[in-house]
């Protein structure tokens, strides 16, 4: 089974849930979004993508 849900969508829903249940304030949410936006424009992007892909593959393989 392939990973069909977008991680951006997943993280967006998690961020909205944190805001909804007041586990995260508006200011912290804005900082989290901006941090992710600027982090995606750095050299760490490749490393992060590789790490997330490896974790997704492990989760996918453990379900078999």
CHARMM-style PDB file with segment names, atoms N, HN, CA, C and O in Angstrom:
ATOM      1  N   UNK     1       0.844  -1.182   0.000  1.00  0.00      PROA
ATOM      2  CA  UNK     1       0.000   0.000   0.000  1.00  0.00      PROA
ATOM      3  C   UNK     1       0.883   1.237   0.000  1.00  0.00      PROA
ATOM      4  O   UNK     1       1.808   1.344   0.805  1.00  0.00      PROA
ATOM      5  N   UNK     2       0.608   2.145  -0.875  1.00  0.00      PROA
ATOM      6  HN  UNK     2      -0.143   2.058  -1.529  1.00  0.00      PROA
ATOM      7  CA  UNK     2       1.415   3.354  -1.010  1.00  0.00      PROA
ATOM      8  C   UNK     2       0.940   4.419  -0.033  1.00  0.00      PROA
ATOM      9  O   UNK     2      -0.222   4.442   0.374  1.00  0.00      PROA
ATOM     10  N   UNK     3       1.863   5.296   0.332  1.00  0.00      PROA
ATOM     11  HN  UNK     3       2.806   5.277   0.001  1.00  0.00      PROA
ATOM     12  CA  UNK     3       1.531   6.436   1.177  1.00  0.00      PROA
ATOM     13  C   UNK     3       0.848   7.468   0.295  1.00  0.00      PROA
ATOM     14  O   UNK     3       1.502   8.125  -0.515  1.00  0.00      PROA
ATOM     15  N   UNK     4      -0.468   7.616   0.446  1.00  0.00      PROA
ATOM     16  HN  UNK     4      -1.000   7.082   1.103  1.00  0.00      PROA
ATOM     17  CA  UNK     4      -1.212   8.454  -0.482  1.00  0.00      PROA
ATOM     18  C   UNK     4      -1.582   9.811   0.094  1.00  0.00      PROA
ATOM     19  O   UNK     4      -1.982  10.700  -0.658  1.00  0.00      PROA
ATOM     20  N   UNK     5      -1.461   9.998   1.392  1.00  0.00      PROA
ATOM     21  HN  UNK     5      -1.136   9.276   2.003  1.00  0.00      PROA
ATOM     22  CA  UNK     5      -1.825  11.278   1.978  1.00  0.00      PROA
ATOM     23  C   UNK     5      -0.597  12.195   1.955  1.00  0.00      PROA
ATOM     24  O   UNK     5       0.509  11.777   2.298  1.00  0.00      PROA
ATOM     25  N   UNK     6      -0.801  13.401   1.564  1.00  0.00      PROA
ATOM     26  HN  UNK     6      -1.699  13.741   1.286  1.00  0.00      PROA
ATOM     27  CA  UNK     6       0.280  14.364   1.504  1.00  0.00      PROA
ATOM     28  C   UNK     6       0.724  14.724   2.917  1.00  0.00      PROA
ATOM     29  O   UNK     6      -0.105  14.971   3.793  1.00  0.00      PROA
ATOM     30  N   UNK     7       2.024  14.752   3.129  1.00  0.00      PROA
ATOM     31  HN  UNK     7       2.698  14.552   2.417  1.00  0.00      PROA
ATOM     32  CA  UNK     7       2.526  15.126   4.454  1.00  0.00      PROA
ATOM     33  C   UNK     7       2.194  16.573   4.781  1.00  0.00      PROA
ATOM     34  O   UNK     7       1.989  16.913   5.946  1.00  0.00      PROA
ATOM     35  N   UNK     8       2.138  17.421   3.776  1.00  0.00      PROA
ATOM     36  HN  UNK     8       2.305  17.145   2.829  1.00  0.00      PROA
ATOM     37  CA  UNK     8       1.751  18.811   4.005  1.00  0.00      PROA
ATOM     38  C   UNK     8       0.327  18.865   4.539  1.00  0.00      PROA
ATOM     39  O   UNK     8       0.038  19.622   5.466  1.00  0.00      PROA
ATOM     40  N   UNK     9      -0.560  18.069   3.960  1.00  0.00      PROA
ATOM     41  HN  UNK     9      -0.326  17.455   3.207  1.00  0.00      PROA
ATOM     42  CA  UNK     9      -1.936  18.013   4.437  1.00  0.00      PROA
ATOM     43  C   UNK     9      -1.995  17.460   5.858  1.00  0.00      PROA
ATOM     44  O   UNK     9      -2.711  17.992   6.706  1.00  0.00      PROA
ATOM     45  N   UNK    10      -1.250  16.403   6.113  1.00  0.00      PROA
ATOM     46  HN  UNK    10      -0.669  15.970   5.423  1.00  0.00      PROA
ATOM     47  CA  UNK    10      -1.222  15.797   7.442  1.00  0.00      PROA
ATOM     48  C   UNK    10      -0.723  16.783   8.492  1.00  0.00      PROA
ATOM     49  O   UNK    10      -1.343  16.934   9.545  1.00  0.00      PROA
ATOM     50  N   UNK    11       0.399  17.458   8.212  1.00  0.00      PROA
ATOM     51  HN  UNK    11       0.902  17.335   7.356  1.00  0.00      PROA
ATOM     52  CA  UNK    11       0.935  18.425   9.166  1.00  0.00      PROA
ATOM     53  C   UNK    11       0.004  19.621   9.327  1.00  0.00      PROA
ATOM     54  O   UNK    11      -0.099  20.185  10.416  1.00  0.00      PROA
ATOM     55  N   UNK    12      -0.661  20.004   8.269  1.00  0.00      PROA
ATOM     56  HN  UNK    12      -0.577  19.546   7.384  1.00  0.00      PROA
ATOM     57  CA  UNK    12      -1.626  21.099   8.355  1.00  0.00      PROA
ATOM     58  C   UNK    12      -2.794  20.749   9.267  1.00  0.00      PROA
ATOM     59  O   UNK    12      -3.237  21.570  10.070  1.00  0.00      PROA
ATOM     60  N   UNK    13      -3.287  19.521   9.136  1.00  0.00      PROA
ATOM     61  HN  UNK    13      -2.927  18.854   8.484  1.00  0.00      PROA
ATOM     62  CA  UNK    13      -4.387  19.079  10.001  1.00  0.00      PROA
ATOM     63  C   UNK    13      -3.918  19.003  11.451  1.00  0.00      PROA
ATOM     64  O   UNK    13      -4.638  19.412  12.361  1.00  0.00      PROA
ATOM     65  N   UNK    14      -2.716  18.482  11.665  1.00  0.00      PROA
ATOM     66  HN  UNK    14      -2.131  18.150  10.925  1.00  0.00      PROA
ATOM     67  CA  UNK    14      -2.193  18.424  13.030  1.00  0.00      PROA
ATOM     68  C   UNK    14      -2.037  19.817  13.631  1.00  0.00      PROA
ATOM     69  O   UNK    14      -2.345  20.026  14.805  1.00  0.00      PROA
ATOM     70  N   UNK    15      -1.562  20.763  12.838  1.00  0.00      PROA
ATOM     71  HN  UNK    15      -1.312  20.594  11.885  1.00  0.00      PROA
ATOM     72  CA  UNK    15      -1.424  22.132  13.308  1.00  0.00      PROA
ATOM     73  C   UNK    15      -2.777  22.740  13.651  1.00  0.00      PROA
ATOM     74  O   UNK    15      -2.912  23.433  14.660  1.00  0.00      PROA
ATOM     75  N   UNK    16      -3.777  22.483  12.815  1.00  0.00      PROA
ATOM     76  HN  UNK    16      -3.667  21.921  11.995  1.00  0.00      PROA
ATOM     77  CA  UNK    16      -5.124  22.988  13.104  1.00  0.00      PROA
ATOM     78  C   UNK    16      -5.696  22.363  14.375  1.00  0.00      PROA
ATOM     79  O   UNK    16      -6.359  23.046  15.155  1.00  0.00      PROA
ATOM     80  N   UNK    17      -5.444  21.069  14.589  1.00  0.00      PROA
ATOM     81  HN  UNK    17      -4.905  20.514  13.956  1.00  0.00      PROA
ATOM     82  CA  UNK    17      -5.918  20.417  15.808  1.00  0.00      PROA
ATOM     83  C   UNK    17      -5.239  20.992  17.047  1.00  0.00      PROA
ATOM     84  O   UNK    17      -5.883  21.187  18.079  1.00  0.00      PROA
ATOM     85  N   UNK    18      -3.946  21.260  16.945  1.00  0.00      PROA
ATOM     86  HN  UNK    18      -3.423  21.101  16.107  1.00  0.00      PROA
ATOM     87  CA  UNK    18      -3.238  21.869  18.074  1.00  0.00      PROA
ATOM     88  C   UNK    18      -3.808  23.247  18.395  1.00  0.00      PROA
ATOM     89  O   UNK    18      -3.939  23.621  19.560  1.00  0.00      PROA
ATOM     90  N   UNK    19      -4.142  23.989  17.352  1.00  0.00      PROA
ATOM     91  HN  UNK    19      -4.036  23.684  16.406  1.00  0.00      PROA
ATOM     92  CA  UNK    19      -4.757  25.303  17.573  1.00  0.00      PROA
ATOM     93  C   UNK    19      -6.149  25.160  18.169  1.00  0.00      PROA
ATOM     94  O   UNK    19      -6.520  25.906  19.075  1.00  0.00      PROA
ATOM     95  N   UNK    20      -6.909  24.215  17.670  1.00  0.00      PROA
ATOM     96  HN  UNK    20      -6.608  23.609  16.934  1.00  0.00      PROA
ATOM     97  CA  UNK    20      -8.294  24.017  18.118  1.00  0.00      PROA
ATOM     98  C   UNK    20      -8.368  23.663  19.599  1.00  0.00      PROA
ATOM     99  O   UNK    20      -9.226  24.164  20.325  1.00  0.00      PROA
ATOM    100  N   UNK    21      -7.461  22.793  20.038  1.00  0.00      PROA
ATOM    101  HN  UNK    21      -6.764  22.385  19.448  1.00  0.00      PROA
ATOM    102  CA  UNK    21      -7.475  22.339  21.419  1.00  0.00      PROA
ATOM    103  C   UNK    21      -6.573  23.178  22.318  1.00  0.00      PROA
ATOM    104  O   UNK    21      -6.271  22.795  23.448  1.00  0.00      PROA
ATOM    105  N   UNK    22      -6.151  24.323  21.800  1.00  0.00      PROA
ATOM    106  HN  UNK    22      -6.397  24.635  20.882  1.00  0.00      PROA
ATOM    107  CA  UNK    22      -5.362  25.300  22.544  1.00  0.00      PROA
ATOM    108  C   UNK    22      -4.071  24.719  23.129  1.00  0.00      PROA
ATOM    109  O   UNK    22      -3.603  25.144  24.186  1.00  0.00      PROA
ATOM    110  N   UNK    23      -3.510  23.742  22.419  1.00  0.00      PROA
ATOM    111  HN  UNK    23      -3.890  23.397  21.561  1.00  0.00      PROA
ATOM    112  CA  UNK    23      -2.215  23.206  22.801  1.00  0.00      PROA
ATOM    113  C   UNK    23      -1.102  24.039  22.180  1.00  0.00      PROA
ATOM    114  O   UNK    23       0.078  23.859  22.481  1.00  0.00      PROA
ATOM    115  N   UNK    24      -1.506  24.948  21.310  1.00  0.00      PROA
ATOM    116  HN  UNK    24      -2.464  25.094  21.065  1.00  0.00      PROA
ATOM    117  CA  UNK    24      -0.555  25.789  20.600  1.00  0.00      PROA
ATOM    118  C   UNK    24      -1.231  27.126  20.344  1.00  0.00      PROA
ATOM    119  O   UNK    24      -2.363  27.175  19.865  1.00  0.00      PROA
ATOM    120  N   UNK    25      -0.540  28.202  20.662  1.00  0.00      PROA
ATOM    121  HN  UNK    25       0.380  28.163  21.051  1.00  0.00      PROA
ATOM    122  CA  UNK    25      -1.107  29.522  20.440  1.00  0.00      PROA
ATOM    123  C   UNK    25      -0.929  29.975  19.003  1.00  0.00      PROA
ATOM    124  O   UNK    25      -0.162  29.381  18.246  1.00  0.00      PROA
ATOM    125  N   UNK    26      -1.638  31.023  18.632  1.00  0.00      PROA
ATOM    126  HN  UNK    26      -2.262  31.506  19.247  1.00  0.00      PROA
ATOM    127  CA  UNK    26      -1.565  31.567  17.273  1.00  0.00      PROA
ATOM    128  C   UNK    26      -0.138  32.002  16.937  1.00  0.00      PROA
ATOM    129  O   UNK    26       0.356  31.717  15.845  1.00  0.00      PROA
ATOM    130  N   UNK    27       0.513  32.677  17.848  1.00  0.00      PROA
ATOM    131  HN  UNK    27       0.112  32.908  18.735  1.00  0.00      PROA
ATOM    132  CA  UNK    27       1.885  33.131  17.605  1.00  0.00      PROA
ATOM    133  C   UNK    27       2.831  31.978  17.354  1.00  0.00      PROA
ATOM    134  O   UNK    27       3.657  32.036  16.444  1.00  0.00      PROA
ATOM    135  N   UNK    28       2.719  30.921  18.160  1.00  0.00      PROA
ATOM    136  HN  UNK    28       2.048  30.874  18.900  1.00  0.00      PROA
ATOM    137  CA  UNK    28       3.580  29.752  17.986  1.00  0.00      PROA
ATOM    138  C   UNK    28       3.278  29.041  16.674  1.00  0.00      PROA
ATOM    139  O   UNK    28       4.185  28.517  16.029  1.00  0.00      PROA
ATOM    140  N   UNK    29       2.008  29.021  16.275  1.00  0.00      PROA
ATOM    141  HN  UNK    29       1.271  29.447  16.799  1.00  0.00      PROA
ATOM    142  CA  UNK    29       1.639  28.396  15.007  1.00  0.00      PROA
ATOM    143  C   UNK    29       2.241  29.161  13.834  1.00  0.00      PROA
ATOM    144  O   UNK    29       2.747  28.556  12.889  1.00  0.00      PROA
ATOM    145  N   UNK    30       2.188  30.474  13.892  1.00  0.00      PROA
ATOM    146  HN  UNK    30       1.777  30.965  14.659  1.00  0.00      PROA
ATOM    147  CA  UNK    30       2.782  31.293  12.827  1.00  0.00      PROA
ATOM    148  C   UNK    30       4.283  31.054  12.752  1.00  0.00      PROA
ATOM    149  O   UNK    30       4.841  30.929  11.662  1.00  0.00      PROA
ATOM    150  N   UNK    31       4.932  30.991  13.896  1.00  0.00      PROA
ATOM    151  HN  UNK    31       4.479  31.092  14.781  1.00  0.00      PROA
ATOM    152  CA  UNK    31       6.374  30.733  13.918  1.00  0.00      PROA
ATOM    153  C   UNK    31       6.674  29.348  13.361  1.00  0.00      PROA
ATOM    154  O   UNK    31       7.641  29.180  12.618  1.00  0.00      PROA
ATOM    155  N   UNK    32       5.854  28.347  13.710  1.00  0.00      PROA
ATOM    156  HN  UNK    32       5.068  28.483  14.313  1.00  0.00      PROA
ATOM    157  CA  UNK    32       6.061  26.989  13.196  1.00  0.00      PROA
ATOM    158  C   UNK    32       5.930  26.949  11.678  1.00  0.00      PROA
ATOM    159  O   UNK    32       6.731  26.306  11.000  1.00  0.00      PROA
ATOM    160  N   UNK    33       4.924  27.632  11.146  1.00  0.00      PROA
ATOM    161  HN  UNK    33       4.272  28.154  11.696  1.00  0.00      PROA
ATOM    162  CA  UNK    33       4.714  27.663   9.698  1.00  0.00      PROA
ATOM    163  C   UNK    33       5.867  28.393   9.003  1.00  0.00      PROA
ATOM    164  O   UNK    33       6.382  27.924   7.989  1.00  0.00      PROA
ATOM    165  N   UNK    34       6.258  29.517   9.542  1.00  0.00      PROA
ATOM    166  HN  UNK    34       5.840  29.898  10.366  1.00  0.00      PROA
ATOM    167  CA  UNK    34       7.369  30.266   8.937  1.00  0.00      PROA
ATOM    168  C   UNK    34       8.673  29.488   9.018  1.00  0.00      PROA
ATOM    169  O   UNK    34       9.465  29.501   8.076  1.00  0.00      PROA
ATOM    170  N   UNK    35       8.901  28.809  10.143  1.00  0.00      PROA
ATOM    171  HN  UNK    35       8.257  28.799  10.908  1.00  0.00      PROA
ATOM    172  CA  UNK    35      10.101  27.994  10.273  1.00  0.00      PROA
ATOM    173  C   UNK    35      10.125  26.902   9.204  1.00  0.00      PROA
ATOM    174  O   UNK    35      11.153  26.687   8.561  1.00  0.00      PROA
ATOM    175  N   UNK    36       9.009  26.219   9.014  1.00  0.00      PROA
ATOM    176  HN  UNK    36       8.175  26.394   9.536  1.00  0.00      PROA
ATOM    177  CA  UNK    36       8.926  25.182   7.987  1.00  0.00      PROA
ATOM    178  C   UNK    36       9.132  25.741   6.591  1.00  0.00      PROA
ATOM    179  O   UNK    36       9.793  25.125   5.756  1.00  0.00      PROA
ATOM    180  N   UNK    37       8.557  26.920   6.343  1.00  0.00      PROA
ATOM    181  HN  UNK    37       8.020  27.420   7.022  1.00  0.00      PROA
ATOM    182  CA  UNK    37       8.690  27.557   5.042  1.00  0.00      PROA
ATOM    183  C   UNK    37      10.146  27.898   4.744  1.00  0.00      PROA
ATOM    184  O   UNK    37      10.645  27.614   3.654  1.00  0.00      PROA
ATOM    185  N   UNK    38      10.820  28.501   5.703  1.00  0.00      PROA
ATOM    186  HN  UNK    38      10.416  28.732   6.588  1.00  0.00      PROA
ATOM    187  CA  UNK    38      12.212  28.880   5.480  1.00  0.00      PROA
ATOM    188  C   UNK    38      13.158  27.687   5.537  1.00  0.00      PROA
ATOM    189  O   UNK    38      14.182  27.682   4.854  1.00  0.00      PROA
ATOM    190  N   UNK    39      12.832  26.675   6.340  1.00  0.00      PROA
ATOM    191  HN  UNK    39      12.000  26.679   6.894  1.00  0.00      PROA
ATOM    192  CA  UNK    39      13.653  25.472   6.404  1.00  0.00      PROA
ATOM    193  C   UNK    39      13.638  24.744   5.065  1.00  0.00      PROA
ATOM    194  O   UNK    39      14.638  24.143   4.673  1.00  0.00      PROA
ATOM    195  N   UNK    40      12.514  24.796   4.366  1.00  0.00      PROA
ATOM    196  HN  UNK    40      11.701  25.285   4.684  1.00  0.00      PROA
ATOM    197  CA  UNK    40      12.398  24.128   3.069  1.00  0.00      PROA
ATOM    198  C   UNK    40      13.305  24.762   2.021  1.00  0.00      PROA
ATOM    199  O   UNK    40      13.563  24.161   0.978  1.00  0.00      PROA
ATOM    200  N   UNK    41      13.785  25.958   2.287  1.00  0.00      PROA
ATOM    201  HN  UNK    41      13.576  26.446   3.134  1.00  0.00      PROA
ATOM    202  CA  UNK    41      14.630  26.669   1.329  1.00  0.00      PROA
ATOM    203  C   UNK    41      16.117  26.545   1.669  1.00  0.00      PROA
ATOM    204  O   UNK    41      16.943  27.243   1.080  1.00  0.00      PROA
ATOM    205  N   UNK    42      16.467  25.662   2.616  1.00  0.00      PROA
ATOM    206  HN  UNK    42      15.796  25.095   3.094  1.00  0.00      PROA
ATOM    207  CA  UNK    42      17.867  25.502   3.021  1.00  0.00      PROA
ATOM    208  C   UNK    42      18.431  24.197   2.482  1.00  0.00      PROA
ATOM    209  O   UNK    42      17.734  23.423   1.826  1.00  0.00      PROA
ATOM    210  N   UNK    43      19.683  23.973   2.765  1.00  0.00      PROA
ATOM    211  HN  UNK    43      20.249  24.602   3.298  1.00  0.00      PROA
ATOM    212  CA  UNK    43      20.334  22.730   2.367  1.00  0.00      PROA
ATOM    213  C   UNK    43      19.839  21.533   3.155  1.00  0.00      PROA
ATOM    214  O   UNK    43      20.074  20.392   2.756  1.00  0.00      PROA
ATOM    215  N   UNK    44      19.159  21.769   4.264  1.00  0.00      PROA
ATOM    216  HN  UNK    44      18.968  22.695   4.589  1.00  0.00      PROA
ATOM    217  CA  UNK    44      18.630  20.679   5.086  1.00  0.00      PROA
ATOM    218  C   UNK    44      17.439  20.000   4.427  1.00  0.00      PROA
ATOM    219  O   UNK    44      17.018  18.924   4.851  1.00  0.00      PROA
ATOM    220  N   UNK    45      16.901  20.624   3.400  1.00  0.00      PROA
ATOM    221  HN  UNK    45      17.243  21.498   3.055  1.00  0.00      PROA
ATOM    222  CA  UNK    45      15.719  20.076   2.719  1.00  0.00      PROA
ATOM    223  C   UNK    45      15.942  18.641   2.255  1.00  0.00      PROA
ATOM    224  O   UNK    45      15.078  17.787   2.452  1.00  0.00      PROA
ATOM    225  N   UNK    46      17.084  18.368   1.644  1.00  0.00      PROA
ATOM    226  HN  UNK    46      17.786  19.061   1.483  1.00  0.00      PROA
ATOM    227  CA  UNK    46      17.371  17.031   1.119  1.00  0.00      PROA
ATOM    228  C   UNK    46      17.468  16.011   2.248  1.00  0.00      PROA
ATOM    229  O   UNK    46      16.931  14.909   2.142  1.00  0.00      PROA
ATOM    230  N   UNK    47      18.145  16.375   3.314  1.00  0.00      PROA
ATOM    231  HN  UNK    47      18.581  17.270   3.399  1.00  0.00      PROA
ATOM    232  CA  UNK    47      18.287  15.471   4.453  1.00  0.00      PROA
ATOM    233  C   UNK    47      16.936  15.173   5.091  1.00  0.00      PROA
ATOM    234  O   UNK    47      16.647  14.026   5.429  1.00  0.00      PROA
ATOM    235  N   UNK    48      16.116  16.193   5.254  1.00  0.00      PROA
ATOM    236  HN  UNK    48      16.351  17.125   4.979  1.00  0.00      PROA
ATOM    237  CA  UNK    48      14.798  16.024   5.857  1.00  0.00      PROA
ATOM    238  C   UNK    48      13.920  15.149   4.964  1.00  0.00      PROA
ATOM    239  O   UNK    48      13.226  14.262   5.461  1.00  0.00      PROA
ATOM    240  N   UNK    49      13.942  15.386   3.664  1.00  0.00      PROA
ATOM    241  HN  UNK    49      14.506  16.107   3.261  1.00  0.00      PROA
ATOM    242  CA  UNK    49      13.159  14.570   2.735  1.00  0.00      PROA
ATOM    243  C   UNK    49      13.595  13.114   2.762  1.00  0.00      PROA
ATOM    244  O   UNK    49      12.758  12.212   2.717  1.00  0.00      PROA
ATOM    245  N   UNK    50      14.901  12.880   2.837  1.00  0.00      PROA
ATOM    246  HN  UNK    50      15.581  13.612   2.874  1.00  0.00      PROA
ATOM    247  CA  UNK    50      15.420  11.521   2.901  1.00  0.00      PROA
ATOM    248  C   UNK    50      14.982  10.839   4.193  1.00  0.00      PROA
ATOM    249  O   UNK    50      14.579   9.676   4.177  1.00  0.00      PROA
ATOM    250  N   UNK    51      15.058  11.556   5.306  1.00  0.00      PROA
ATOM    251  HN  UNK    51      15.385  12.501   5.319  1.00  0.00      PROA
ATOM    252  CA  UNK    51      14.663  11.003   6.599  1.00  0.00      PROA
ATOM    253  C   UNK    51      13.168  10.667   6.625  1.00  0.00      PROA
ATOM    254  O   UNK    51      12.777   9.593   7.083  1.00  0.00      PROA
ATOM    255  N   UNK    52      12.348  11.578   6.139  1.00  0.00      PROA
ATOM    256  HN  UNK    52      12.666  12.450   5.767  1.00  0.00      PROA
ATOM    257  CA  UNK    52      10.896  11.344   6.126  1.00  0.00      PROA
ATOM    258  C   UNK    52      10.554  10.178   5.198  1.00  0.00      PROA
ATOM    259  O   UNK    52       9.678   9.374   5.517  1.00  0.00      PROA
ATOM    260  N   UNK    53      11.226  10.079   4.068  1.00  0.00      PROA
ATOM    261  HN  UNK    53      11.938  10.732   3.809  1.00  0.00      PROA
ATOM    262  CA  UNK    53      10.990   8.963   3.148  1.00  0.00      PROA
ATOM    263  C   UNK    53      11.387   7.630   3.784  1.00  0.00      PROA
ATOM    264  O   UNK    53      10.691   6.628   3.621  1.00  0.00      PROA
ATOM    265  N   UNK    54      12.504   7.622   4.507  1.00  0.00      PROA
ATOM    266  HN  UNK    54      13.070   8.435   4.639  1.00  0.00      PROA
ATOM    267  CA  UNK    54      12.947   6.393   5.167  1.00  0.00      PROA
ATOM    268  C   UNK    54      11.956   5.965   6.240  1.00  0.00      PROA
ATOM    269  O   UNK    54      11.633   4.782   6.350  1.00  0.00      PROA
ATOM    270  N   UNK    55      11.472   6.917   7.031  1.00  0.00      PROA
ATOM    271  HN  UNK    55      11.734   7.878   6.941  1.00  0.00      PROA
ATOM    272  CA  UNK    55      10.486   6.598   8.071  1.00  0.00      PROA
ATOM    273  C   UNK    55       9.185   6.100   7.431  1.00  0.00      PROA
ATOM    274  O   UNK    55       8.585   5.142   7.917  1.00  0.00      PROA
ATOM    275  N   UNK    56       8.751   6.739   6.352  1.00  0.00      PROA
ATOM    276  HN  UNK    56       9.239   7.517   5.957  1.00  0.00      PROA
ATOM    277  CA  UNK    56       7.532   6.305   5.671  1.00  0.00      PROA
ATOM    278  C   UNK    56       7.688   4.897   5.119  1.00  0.00      PROA
ATOM    279  O   UNK    56       6.744   4.108   5.171  1.00  0.00      PROA
ATOM    280  N   UNK    57       8.860   4.570   4.593  1.00  0.00      PROA
ATOM    281  HN  UNK    57       9.627   5.211   4.551  1.00  0.00      PROA
ATOM    282  CA  UNK    57       9.107   3.220   4.081  1.00  0.00      PROA
ATOM    283  C   UNK    57       9.087   2.188   5.201  1.00  0.00      PROA
ATOM    284  O   UNK    57       8.569   1.086   5.018  1.00  0.00      PROA
ATOM    285  N   UNK    58       9.647   2.532   6.360  1.00  0.00      PROA
ATOM    286  HN  UNK    58      10.068   3.427   6.508  1.00  0.00      PROA
ATOM    287  CA  UNK    58       9.635   1.610   7.494  1.00  0.00      PROA
ATOM    288  C   UNK    58       8.198   1.375   7.970  1.00  0.00      PROA
ATOM    289  O   UNK    58       7.811   0.241   8.252  1.00  0.00      PROA
ATOM    290  N   UNK    59       7.422   2.439   8.056  1.00  0.00      PROA
ATOM    291  HN  UNK    59       7.737   3.360   7.827  1.00  0.00      PROA
ATOM    292  CA  UNK    59       6.023   2.309   8.470  1.00  0.00      PROA
ATOM    293  C   UNK    59       5.243   1.483   7.453  1.00  0.00      PROA
ATOM    294  O   UNK    59       4.423   0.643   7.825  1.00  0.00      PROA
ATOM    295  N   UNK    60       5.497   1.721   6.189  1.00  0.00      PROA
ATOM    296  HN  UNK    60       6.163   2.403   5.887  1.00  0.00      PROA
ATOM    297  CA  UNK    60       4.805   0.989   5.132  1.00  0.00      PROA
ATOM    298  C   UNK    60       5.174  -0.484   5.168  1.00  0.00      PROA
ATOM    299  O   UNK    60       4.305  -1.345   5.027  1.00  0.00      PROA
ATOM    300  N   UNK    61       6.477  -0.788   5.360  1.00  0.00      PROA
ATOM    301  HN  UNK    61       7.183  -0.089   5.474  1.00  0.00      PROA
ATOM    302  CA  UNK    61       6.930  -2.171   5.370  1.00  0.00      PROA
ATOM    303  C   UNK    61       6.458  -2.919   6.618  1.00  0.00      PROA
ATOM    304  O   UNK    61       6.249  -4.131   6.564  1.00  0.00      PROA
ATOM    305  N   UNK    62       6.287  -2.222   7.731  1.00  0.00      PROA
ATOM    306  HN  UNK    62       6.457  -1.237   7.775  1.00  0.00      PROA
ATOM    307  CA  UNK    62       5.849  -2.881   8.956  1.00  0.00      PROA
ATOM    308  C   UNK    62       4.371  -3.280   8.886  1.00  0.00      PROA
ATOM    309  O   UNK    62       3.917  -4.130   9.652  1.00  0.00      PROA
ATOM    310  N   UNK    63       3.631  -2.668   7.971  1.00  0.00      PROA
ATOM    311  HN  UNK    63       4.000  -1.978   7.348  1.00  0.00      PROA
ATOM    312  CA  UNK    63       2.222  -2.993   7.818  1.00  0.00      PROA
ATOM    313  C   UNK    63       1.970  -4.237   6.975  1.00  0.00      PROA
ATOM    314  O   UNK    63       0.831  -4.687   6.856  1.00  0.00      PROA
ATOM    315  N   UNK    64       3.017  -4.787   6.397  1.00  0.00      PROA
ATOM    316  HN  UNK    64       3.943  -4.421   6.494  1.00  0.00      PROA
ATOM    317  CA  UNK    64       2.853  -5.953   5.511  1.00  0.00      PROA
ATOM    318  C   UNK    64       2.854  -7.236   6.291  1.00  0.00      PROA
ATOM    319  OT1 UNK    64       2.727  -8.313   5.708  1.00  0.00      PROA
TER     320      UNK     64
END
